[in-house]
Amino acid sequence: MAVYQFYAIIQKDEEDGGYIVTFPDLDNCFTYGETLVEAVEMAEDVLLTVLDYMEEIGEDIPIASSVEKLKGLLPSGASLVSIEIDTDTLTNVS
């Protein structure tokens, strides 16, 4: 029920040429895309899904780390991408 912004680490998967996406501030929040555009779209989708679920079960949502902190975690060749979502865009179906 809010707008959130987290940074994703996106890196090329050298084995198959796609892109791996991870969110260092969130456990078990990761995805994959065949192209860079698809990877960002999938990042938005997984972040929305995870944060909406955390809200639903009453779990505390962590504060996003600063860019400076996350830059130290970047693997060689990876990029840091800001992903913003609004959990109010989901409609709850009963």
C-alpha positions in Angstrom: 0.0 0.0 0.0 2.9 2.3 -0.8 5.5 3.3 -3.3 8.8 1.6 -2.9 12.2 2.1 -4.6 14.9 -0.6 -4.4 18.1 -1.1 -6.3 18.6 -4.2 -8.4 21.9 -5.6 -9.6 21.7 -6.7 -13.2 24.4 -8.8 -14.7 25.0 -10.7 -17.9 24.7 -14.4 -17.7 27.7 -15.6 -19.6 26.4 -19.1 -20.0 23.2 -18.3 -22.0 23.5 -14.6 -22.8 20.5 -13.4 -20.7 20.5 -11.2 -17.6 20.3 -12.2 -13.9 18.6 -9.7 -11.6 19.0 -9.7 -7.8 17.9 -7.4 -5.0 20.6 -7.3 -2.3 18.2 -5.8 0.3 15.6 -8.5 -0.1 16.0 -12.2 0.5 14.7 -14.5 -2.2 13.9 -11.7 -4.6 15.5 -12.4 -7.9 14.6 -13.0 -11.5 15.9 -13.3 -15.1 15.4 -11.8 -18.5 16.4 -12.8 -22.0 17.1 -9.2 -22.9 18.1 -6.2 -20.8 14.6 -4.7 -21.3 12.9 -7.9 -20.3 15.2 -8.2 -17.2 14.1 -4.7 -16.0 10.4 -5.6 -16.6 10.8 -8.9 -14.7 12.6 -6.9 -11.9 9.5 -4.7 -11.6 7.2 -7.7 -11.5 9.1 -9.7 -8.9 9.6 -6.6 -6.7 5.9 -5.8 -6.8 5.0 -9.4 -6.0 7.4 -9.8 -3.1 6.6 -6.4 -1.5 2.9 -6.9 -1.9 3.1 -10.3 -0.2 5.3 -8.8 2.6 2.6 -6.2 3.2 -0.1 -8.8 3.1 1.4 -10.9 5.8 2.5 -8.0 7.9 6.2 -8.5 7.5 8.5 -5.5 7.9 9.8 -4.1 4.6 13.5 -3.1 4.9 14.9 0.3 4.2 16.6 0.3 0.8 20.4 0.6 1.0 22.2 3.6 -0.4 23.8 3.6 -3.8 27.2 4.1 -2.2 26.8 0.9 -0.1 25.6 -1.1 -3.0 28.3 0.0 -5.4 30.7 -2.0 -3.2 28.7 -5.1 -3.8 28.7 -4.9 -7.6 30.3 -7.8 -9.4 32.5 -6.9 -12.4 30.4 -5.9 -15.4 27.2 -5.6 -13.4 24.9 -2.6 -13.3 22.9 -1.0 -10.4 19.3 -0.2 -11.6 16.7 1.7 -9.6 13.3 -0.1 -9.6 10.3 1.7 -8.3 6.9 0.1 -7.8 3.5 1.0 -6.3 1.8 -1.8 -4.4 -1.5 0.1 -4.7 -1.6 -0.9 -8.4 -2.5 -4.4 -7.5 -6.1 -5.3 -6.9 -6.9 -7.9 -4.3 -9.1 -10.7 -5.6 -11.1 -12.6 -2.9 
